[in-house]
Amino acid sequence: MAGNDWINSYLEAILDVGPGLDEKNPSLMLRERGRFSPTRYFVEEVVSGFDETDLHRAWVRAQATRSPQERNTRLENMCWRIWNLARQKKQLEGELAQRNAKRRLERERGRREAVADMSEDLSEGEKGDAVGDLSAHGDSIRNRLSRINSVDAMEAWANQQKGKKLYIVLISLHGLIRGENMELGRDSDTGGQVKYVVELARALGSMPGVYRVDLFTRQVSAPDVDCSYGEPTEMLTLRNSEDFLDEMGESSGAYIVRIPFGPKDKYVPKELLWPHIPEFVDGALCHIIQMSKSLGEQIGGGKPVWPVAIHGHYADAGDSAALLSGALNVPMLFTGHSLGRDKLEQLLQQGRLSRDEINSTYKIMRRIEAEELSLDSSEIVITSTRQEIEQQWRLYDGFDPILERKLRARIKRNVSCYGRFMPRMAIIPPGMEFHHIIPQDGDMDGEIEGNEDHPTSPDPPIWAEIMRFFTNPRKPMILALARPDPKKNITTLVEAFGECRQLRELANLTLIMGNRDGIDEMSSTNASVLLSVLKLIDKYDLYGQVAYPKHHKQSDVPDIYRLAAKTKGVFINPAFIEPFGLTLIEAAAHGLPIVATKNGGPVDIHRVLDNGLLVDPHDQQSIAGALLKLVAEKHLWAKCRQNGLKNIHLFSWPEHCKTYLSRIASCKSRHPQWQKSDDGADTSDTDSPGDSLRDIQDLSLNLKFSLDGEKTGGSGNDNPLDSEGNATDKKSKIENAVLSWSKGVVKDTRKAVDQNSSSGKFPSLRRRKQIFVIAVDFDTISSLAEATRKIFEAVEKERTEGSIGFILSTSLTISEIRSFLASEGFSPSDFDAFICNSGSDLYYSTPNPEDGPFVVDFYYHSHIEYRWGGEGLRKTLVRWASSVSDKKAENEERIVTAAEQLSTDYCYAFTVKKPGLVPPVKELQKALRIQALRCHVIYCQNGTRLNVIPVLASRSQALRYLYVRWGVELANMVVFAGECGDTDYEGLLGGLHKSVVLKGVCSSASNQLHANRSYPLTDVMPSESPNIVQAPEESSDIRSSLEQLGCLKG
């Protein structure tokens, strides 16, 4: 074929270039690393321009003409490698097409089912599904960003905020965070996100109406980092704080709060923090509760001041914020910064790593699940650009811009969404501080001579460091500021500059590529980019025209912008794709016109500022032409400069915070619902019986007795009319029970004091020194009973004294628990509380058995009901269950059936006949998320039962609720679990509480339940935590383990 002649020519050209293919870990794609080389050029021409059969034919020919000569051997090897590369590329493209097609089908199916459930007629605003019509996210940015064009307008807005005392919590876990002298670029975890969250906390703390801002991060006390990162608290210096001194208070302001979690005395990368997230959540929860009480004493009239919102930054903090907001029942906000699915797609397309290798290196599936959970729990997702919504968030199961538009249209019409919820996407560009920036005017020839009375200020040292590179430093400067990363496309910029003679004659090029001591000490990727730049400078003989200083400080960056503006230069960001582009805003604030990539956030920035040109980052001529146009045409340069300075206030921190606070104000206020201020009070044994009486009188509002031991929440499947018809009778029974109980306590008050038998507060767990949580998932009910007896025997002495209380945490219903207790010889009074239905219901044992064995905590239901799908979710689950059948059976027997007698208002239960045939948890969770249904799916009891509960409910979250509601310290809890368990097993191990893993218990549980996860359990369970011990199922061994944990004295 004629094509083979072209292939042979290209192969000969590659051999003539040199041994590029023999480099370590070579990349054969032209723009994979963002630089140009002849080798990559010809390889891409071969791979993309010819059929696989032609490549194979070329290899066969090379093999047939094999000779001892080295060149022929290299030719044969190269043919083989390129042929395989083409096959891999074809395979990857096929797999990508299959994945995209599958995702489209799933989206369409989920959308159709969701719309079918929402039976109301669609309005015109709901119709249409053109992807380009994303008006759901607001109008254009110019219209979306309300302007503050004068000091008077800002003062008017500030006056509206007076009287508010908001408490806001921000979370950013990874990296090294401090208020001053940030070590940006120290590692991949300490970058732009660190600067952003610190400046956001500082700016919010300076806003009227905001009393306190806490920025939570990890406390690091490692020998290889500065000691400042080990300080528990750091107060941030607020700007313009003198404007609202009358609103300042004892605890007001913005603070960095460092929570210790994870390996002690060790700084670890973000990929290794996942197993320690529960420990952070517990520590942060303790701080928030203490701070809420302190703020309540200062500004809340004695009532706790809860956070108005908890804002997670990045996936790890989003996971933490979801748990914290659920534990406190407050609104959650989320900012992704960079997203896991987008990164996974890019890595898969590169083809260097398999999916398993990617997951092992980056823990990418755990990260993606955290981002999905953040979508489930967030009220608002804050993005920087429209591109982030259209191209990144739409990859997630939990967000569909078209379905979001339909749901919001129904909400506006006050029409039911049938239990479906979608977080609101809010585009709020990051802010900047502009008060210290003075735009540079004039050029270097126009400087005014100084004299003795008015001496000129010396030039910043960084100016001399840059200008020493140039033969003529007064020429306009083209400035690029980016780390030497292939994605930043610096090499293409240098090539464009070198290829354009007019541009070289007119301007200089300055490349600020981070800090370095030696190239050999840089990472291989960064070193490769820098070496490519140096080679290109030599290739085009750009000596005296390109500056690339080795060092600069963060404080030098404004001076670098000023130098570029002084020479009437241009700032360029040529990245292949830029999520936002904060440097573009910084440059505009200093009076620099911009040239930027047309991919990503710069499009939105340019739409607002209108101060430059957008280019295709792959097109060298386009880059060179835009730079030449801006530098050469003085009128255009002046116009772009003026536009940038005129509109830059839209990206100021006050403007950002104003929009931010307005978004928070639009959220429905949520916080712990109980009214008593002393619920978390001292739990000592010296409380008077009068406290018990006050507790009982308060509990009459939120606790309901289970008079017959059956389910008290009612079934979510009950007929609403029947429920309403029985409401009066139920209310009467509750009131009579509570009244009878309270009278009994009043009558026996003196007796209680004399006998010192019931002087503690209700529930009884409040007066315990320690709480033992039996969360043993079981193969059979007898194994649960046996484990419970062994635990009781191990602490019989302390149990008799009453210093230890017990909680039974299980997937059983309260009716099943009552039967279990009766059949195995236990009494309800043996336990202080019962966490049942996989954490969706919470009961307490009553002090007087005559009034019934259990009482349900209805405040817990109000705590977890956020985004509970109710009847709409139940119908979808029933439809799903009917579609799951045994295809090999004669009549395609249904293997999942609804268990109405086991279901409650907040737990829909299903029985599973053949656990091995049901879809894995992740598949059902995915199907529900695609339909905008937010919940937790749990396979339990060795896969024979499926419980679906609210997204804010779980057995581990119920323990945090007990701390928030009753002040039961998490550090005083001990959780007993088996070697395996239900699919919520991972949440039970980890956190401030101690854990005892009973060997041999639940060891035969189906491993399939956990193997079907998107990520291994090792990604979420701490393997070497001092709070986790293993013990054989013998009472003496259990006691020894408790002594090892420091829970008991030997």
Summary of the structure (lengths in Angstrom):
residues: 1050
radius of gyration: 32.6
end to end distance: 85.9
largest distance: 107.4
contacts: 3505
relative contact order: 0.08
helix: 49%
strand: 13%
